[in-house]
């Protein structure tokens, strides 16, 4: 097993564990932090795939902006617990057991997840994958920037104007609601 494969397995395990902890955490703020950890580990997987631009966008947009907004919204809304301490045993095995026996969650999500995983494994095994790999780009960020500011300059500017109009509209609506 190569070092890159080892890092991929570690990052995938962190992503899966933090994804589970998002829905199994007792405190909603902890769930938000686990979500940010999941975003960062996905960015690590992007780095392993030589997609530096996607990794940077993942960290800046999702782990930085989205997770921060969610954490601020949680802290400002005064919501602390998802469920009471009496309903939530301390260990991860006990919590998993409780979630599998609950009326709301039950075993159905696990069954659906296993069926989906088996379907994906079937597709993976039956697909005719090509074995000749294309050479990787040497600098994907520079090539994306070059295309963005030459070939796609007008759509980029139109998108930025639309975002500016949406931001000004949100400010105007907020001011009108305050009066």
C-alpha positions as CSV (number, residue, x, y, z in Angstrom):
1,X,0.0,0.0,0.0
2,X,1.4,3.4,-1.0
3,X,1.6,6.4,1.2
4,X,-1.0,8.2,-0.9
5,X,-3.4,5.3,-0.4
6,X,-2.8,5.4,3.4
7,X,-3.6,9.1,3.5
8,X,-6.7,8.5,1.4
9,X,-8.0,5.8,3.8
10,X,-7.3,8.0,6.8
11,X,-9.0,11.0,5.3
12,X,-12.0,8.9,4.1
13,X,-12.3,7.4,7.6
14,X,-12.2,10.9,9.2
15,X,-14.9,12.1,6.7
16,X,-17.2,9.1,7.5
17,X,-16.7,9.4,11.2
18,X,-17.3,13.2,11.3
19,X,-20.3,12.7,9.1
20,X,-21.7,10.3,11.5
21,X,-20.9,12.5,14.4
22,X,-22.8,15.4,12.7
23,X,-26.0,13.5,13.2
24,X,-25.1,11.7,16.4
25,X,-23.6,14.6,18.5
26,X,-25.5,15.6,21.7
27,X,-24.8,19.3,21.3
28,X,-25.7,21.1,18.1
29,X,-22.6,23.2,18.3
30,X,-20.5,20.0,18.3
31,X,-22.4,18.8,15.3
32,X,-21.4,22.0,13.5
33,X,-17.7,21.5,14.4
34,X,-17.9,17.9,13.1
35,X,-19.4,19.2,9.9
36,X,-16.4,21.6,9.5
37,X,-14.0,18.7,10.1
38,X,-15.8,16.7,7.4
39,X,-15.4,19.6,5.0
40,X,-11.7,19.9,5.8
41,X,-11.1,16.2,5.3
42,X,-12.8,16.3,1.9
43,X,-10.4,19.1,1.0
44,X,-7.6,16.8,1.9
45,X,-9.0,14.2,-0.5
46,X,-9.1,16.9,-3.2
47,X,-5.4,17.6,-2.5
48,X,-4.6,13.9,-3.0
49,X,-6.4,14.1,-6.3
50,X,-4.2,17.1,-7.4
51,X,-7.2,19.4,-7.4
52,X,-5.7,22.3,-5.4
53,X,-8.3,24.8,-6.5
54,X,-11.1,22.6,-5.4
55,X,-9.4,22.0,-2.1
56,X,-8.9,25.7,-1.5
57,X,-12.5,26.4,-2.5
58,X,-13.7,23.7,-0.2
59,X,-11.8,25.1,2.8
60,X,-12.7,28.8,2.1
61,X,-16.3,28.4,1.1
62,X,-17.6,25.4,3.1
63,X,-15.3,25.0,6.1
64,X,-14.7,28.7,6.4
65,X,-17.9,30.5,5.4
66,X,-20.7,28.0,5.7
67,X,-19.6,26.3,8.9
68,X,-18.9,29.7,10.5
69,X,-22.4,31.0,9.5
70,X,-24.0,27.9,10.9
71,X,-22.0,28.1,14.2
72,X,-23.0,31.8,14.6
73,X,-26.6,31.0,13.8
74,X,-26.6,28.3,16.4
75,X,-25.0,30.5,19.0
76,X,-27.3,33.4,18.3
77,X,-30.5,31.3,18.4
78,X,-29.8,30.0,22.0
79,X,-30.3,26.4,21.0
80,X,-27.9,24.1,22.9
81,X,-29.1,20.5,22.8
82,X,-30.5,18.3,20.1
83,X,-31.9,15.9,22.7
84,X,-31.8,15.7,26.4
85,X,-29.0,14.1,28.4
86,X,-31.3,11.3,29.7
87,X,-31.9,10.1,26.1
88,X,-28.3,10.1,25.1
89,X,-25.9,7.5,26.7
90,X,-22.2,8.6,26.8
91,X,-20.5,6.0,24.6
92,X,-20.5,5.9,20.8
93,X,-21.6,2.3,20.7
94,X,-24.5,3.0,23.1
95,X,-25.5,6.0,21.1
96,X,-25.4,4.0,17.8
97,X,-27.5,1.3,19.5
98,X,-30.0,3.9,20.8
99,X,-30.3,5.5,17.3
100,X,-30.9,2.1,15.6
101,X,-33.7,1.4,18.1
102,X,-35.4,4.8,18.0
103,X,-38.7,5.3,16.3
104,X,-37.5,8.4,14.4
105,X,-34.3,6.9,13.0
106,X,-34.6,3.2,13.3
107,X,-32.8,0.7,11.1
108,X,-34.2,2.0,7.8
109,X,-31.4,4.5,7.1
110,X,-28.8,1.7,7.7
111,X,-30.7,-0.6,5.3
112,X,-31.0,2.2,2.7
113,X,-27.3,3.0,3.1
114,X,-26.3,-0.6,2.6
115,X,-28.5,-1.0,-0.5
116,X,-27.0,2.2,-1.9
117,X,-23.5,1.0,-1.2
118,X,-24.1,-2.4,-2.9
119,X,-25.6,-0.6,-5.9
120,X,-22.5,1.6,-6.2
121,X,-20.2,-1.4,-5.8
122,X,-22.2,-3.2,-8.6
123,X,-21.8,-0.2,-10.9
124,X,-18.1,0.1,-10.1
125,X,-17.5,-3.5,-10.8
126,X,-19.5,-3.7,-14.0
127,X,-18.4,-0.4,-15.6
128,X,-15.8,-0.6,-18.3
129,X,-13.1,1.6,-16.8
130,X,-10.3,2.6,-19.1
131,X,-6.8,1.9,-17.8
132,X,-4.8,4.5,-19.7
133,X,-4.6,7.6,-17.5
134,X,-4.5,11.1,-18.9
135,X,-1.5,13.1,-17.8
136,X,-2.3,15.4,-14.9
137,X,-2.2,19.1,-15.3
138,X,0.8,20.7,-13.7
139,X,-0.9,23.8,-12.3
140,X,-4.7,23.5,-12.3
141,X,-5.2,26.7,-10.3
142,X,-3.3,28.8,-12.9
143,X,-5.2,27.2,-15.8
144,X,-8.6,27.8,-14.1
145,X,-7.6,31.4,-13.5
146,X,-6.5,31.9,-17.1
147,X,-9.7,30.5,-18.4
148,X,-11.8,32.5,-15.9
149,X,-10.3,35.8,-16.8
150,X,-10.0,35.3,-20.6
151,X,-12.5,33.0,-22.1
152,X,-15.2,33.4,-19.4
153,X,-14.6,37.0,-18.3
154,X,-18.1,38.2,-19.3
155,X,-20.0,35.4,-17.5
156,X,-17.8,35.9,-14.4
157,X,-18.6,39.6,-14.3
158,X,-22.3,39.0,-14.8
159,X,-22.3,36.5,-11.9
160,X,-20.5,39.0,-9.7
161,X,-23.1,41.7,-10.6
162,X,-25.9,39.3,-9.8
163,X,-24.4,38.6,-6.4
164,X,-23.9,42.3,-5.8
165,X,-27.6,43.0,-6.6
166,X,-28.7,40.1,-4.3
167,X,-26.6,41.5,-1.5
168,X,-27.9,45.0,-1.9
169,X,-31.5,43.6,-2.1
170,X,-30.9,41.6,1.2
171,X,-29.7,44.8,2.9
172,X,-32.7,46.8,1.7
173,X,-35.1,44.1,2.9
174,X,-33.4,43.9,6.2
175,X,-33.6,47.7,6.7
176,X,-37.3,47.7,5.7
177,X,-38.1,44.9,8.2
178,X,-36.3,46.8,11.0
179,X,-38.6,49.9,10.6
